[in-house]
Amino acid sequence: AGVSAPGTAPGGGSAPDVQACSSPVPSHLFNGVCEARFDDWGSRAQEVTDTFVARGLPWFWWVTPTTTSPELEGVLHRHGMTRMDVPGMHLDLDGWEPAPAPAGVELVAGSPDQAESVDTLLRAFGLPAASRGPLMAHATAFARANTFSVFARVDGQAVAGGLGLVAEETVGLYVV
């Protein structure tokens, strides 16, 4: 596994303007782009897109209101990609107070342990053990200061988890 988008750090998963991850696994779950913030949306988006298209594997480009532009969407449409609006939920934190954890459950946020995150994900989604290597590479490539893991533990064992991504004043929770 490695990162193949131009401008990304060799063996890493980010450049100042984008996060990207690629693997030999033919699944969009293991190949893609997120958090793009380009100075020149047209040419940089074309450069990154061309790299992923040339690999011939399924891939994704995650866009949010702050990580897209008409130029980017034009580049992606020209390559046959279409926007999919995925269901989501949000919570206004003004006046919100968290509910206490159920008895015997410990909630942990901010864990840097990629292995625990991946192993919990494998169990939760019933993924085959062969997925562990590509998932570890993927988790490592996307690990940055603005990402974190969250877990629910019972007797010290992670029984549920998710991944968080902080983007400005928003926190996204994924693969819960």
N, C-alpha and C positions, 0 to 999 in steps of 0.2 A: 504494500500500500504506500501511497505517497501523494503529494500534492502536485497537480499538474497545471493549475491555472497560472499563466504568466504573471510574474511579479510577486508570486507568493514565496515565502521563505522555503528554501530547500528542506525537505523532511518535516516542515512545520505545517501550519494550516492557515497562515494569515500573512497579509501584507498590510501596509497602512490603509489600503483602500478596499480590501475584500478578504473574506474567509472562504476557503475552498478545500475540498477533500476529494481524493479519487482513490479507487481501489480496483483490483481486477475483478471484483464481484459484480456480475451483471445485474445490478439492482440500483434504482435511483436512491435507495436508502443509504448507499455507500459512496455515492458520487454526486457532488453538487456544490452549489455556491450559495452563500448567504451574506448578509451584512455588507453589501456593496455600497460604497459611497465614493463615486468617481468624480474627478474634476471635469473630465471629458467623457460623458456618458456614452456617446456613440462609438468612438474608437476603442475605448477600454472595454466596453461591453462586448464589442465584436471580437476583440482579441481573446478574451476569456471564453466566450461562447465557441469560437472556432476551435480552441483547444479541446473542449469537452466533446464537441461534435466529431472531431477527428478520431477520438478514441473509439467511437462506435458502440458505446455502452449507454444504457439508460442513465439519465441524470436529472437533477432538479435545479431550479434557481428560485430561492425563497425571496419573495418581495414583500415589503411592508410599505406603508405610506412614506417613510423616510428613507427607504432603500430602493426606490424605483424612479423612473422618469419616462416621459414619452419616447425618448431615444432608446432606452433599454428595452422597453416593451416592443418597439419596432424591430430591434435586432432579434429578439426572441421569437416574435411572430414570423419573421422571415425564415427562421429555422424550424418552423412548424410547431412551435410551442404555443400553448394556449393557457390563459389565466384560469386557475381553478380557485374559486372562493371556498375556503375550508371553514367548517363551523368553528366558532370560537366563543369564548365568554370573557367577560371582564368584570372587574370589581372596583368600584370607586372606594378608595381607602380613607376618604374623609369620614371620620367618626367610626370606622370599622374597628372591632376588637376581636381578636382570634378566640375561637372556642377552645376549651381545654382538650388536650389529647385524651382519648379513652384510657381507662385504667390499664396499666401494663404496657402502654405504647409510648416509646420515646421518639420524638420528632427531632431530626437533625438536619440543619441547613448549612450549606457551605462546605461540605465534605470535599476534599480534593482527590479522594480515592477513586480513580477511574475504574479500577478493577471491580470494586464493589458496585459501582454504577452499572457496568456492563453485565456482571453476573446477575444482578437483580433484574435487569432488563431481559436477559435470556430466560430466566425463570418465569417472569410475569407474562411474557408473550409466547412462551412455549417454543422458543427458537432452538434449532439444533446446536449442539456444542461446536460444530464446525463454523458457526457464525461468530464465535468469540474473537478470533484473531482479527477479522475485518472490523468488528465492532470496536475493539480496542484501538485499532488504528484510527478509526473514525472519531472516537471520543477524544483521543490524544490530539488529533489535528484540529478539533474545534475547541480545545481547552484554552481559554484565555482568561484574563483578569475579570472579564464581564460575564463569565459563565460559572455556574455552580451546580452541585448535586443536592438533592433533598431526599431524605429517607424517612421511613417509618420503621422502627426496629422493635422487635419483641424479643426479650431475653438476649439482647445484643445482636440478633440476626436481622439483617435487612429483609423486610417482608413486602415492602412497596417502595417506590422511588420515582424520581423524575429529574429532569434537567431544566435548569433555569438560564435564561439569557437576558441580561440587563441591556436595554437600549434607550438611552436618554432617561425619560421619566416613566418608562414602561418596563415591566418584567414579563417575559413570556415563559410559560411552563410547558414543557414538551415531554413526550413519551411517558406520561404518568401511568 
